[in-house]
Amino acid sequence: MILLAAVLAAGFFGSVHPALDSFAHFRAHLAVLMGVAALPLFSTRFLKIGAVFVLAAILAFATTSGTVPVTGLGMKYGPLRPVDPEQPVYRLVQLNLRYNNATPERVLSMIGRVKPDVITLEEMSDLWAEKLALVQAAYPYRIQCPYPNGLFGVAILSRRPFADGTSPNCDGRGAFALATINFGGVSADIAALHLGWPWPYPQYWDIGGLTPYFQRIGETAILAGDLNAVPWSRSPARVAKAGELTLMPSPGATWLPLGLPTSLFFAGLPIDNVFAKGDVEVHSIRTLDPVGSDHLPVMVEFSLKPKAGTKVLKTDLAAAALRPAY
């Protein structure tokens, strides 16, 4: 119990060194284990000690919920806004494809069923470039940023055209893609991001190297990706600060090691994160059914505040009304 408490406490000092921040990723799991380990003390003369450890476990777990706005202890999420019936609602799907996914047809089926306006993808291997060519007609606007080994990379696929006078761009090593997309006359930047694993792997240094690219993100934008970092760790906060973004509420666990039953996804890690800023109004963020990857798809429903003098396209409102609800 004391050992669990020490490891749990270390995760709150991630600003001191990224090695300590690595423990923060398992804060929820450690808190539950510590609370369970303390329960037997309730039947002994050490009842008060057990109560203290259970209370500490509850408080530690609470910092993973986004409801504890204490700097260094928890992340304060941006708000989810109600839908305005006079404004079209768009859909973005975020997904780490898994470079060697054995059931690509499940991904294609999900895309056809959900019909997102834009898709951000990670682990975009050469295999996936071939498979996703099958939806080229539906998503003709796309950018792929390959990783040198051909196994990884990020991509953005869009039904909607890139804004006039803009060109999508990559970071050069398949970790970041950025495109400005025209949503019915209102433009917004869409970015896809894939960070490395936490310390001792290069995640901490990845964010430093990508900071100049985060600073290119426009005033109205959504960044979605596999950060390999939970929302309450230091990494999402660093990304948010570098891009002047707001971290949106987590949809819950999105990653579970392959081989474990998908029924255990609730105990996985929430490492697929969504950020927004400017005139983006996010209405909902939720996970979708498994598609053969070790990550769940994350669907974001959002609207864009219209600029003065901009007319909402009736076709956008009609298309949103016809799409299935989730």
Protein Blocks (a to p, Z undefined) as FASTA:
>chain_A
ZZmmmmmmmmmmmmmpmklmmmmmmmmmmmmmmmmmmmmmmmmcklmmmmmmmmmmmmmm
mmmnopaccghjaccddddddddfkbccdddddddebjmlcblmlmmmmmmmnopabdcd
ehiafklmmmmmmmmmmmmbccddddfklpgccddddfbdcdehiacddehnopaccddd
deehiacdddddddddddfbfklmmmmmmmmmmmmpcfbdcddddehpafklmklmmmmm
mnopacdddebjfbdcehiafklmmmmccfbccddehjbccfbdcddddehiabdcdddd
ddddddehiacdfklmmmmmmpccZZ
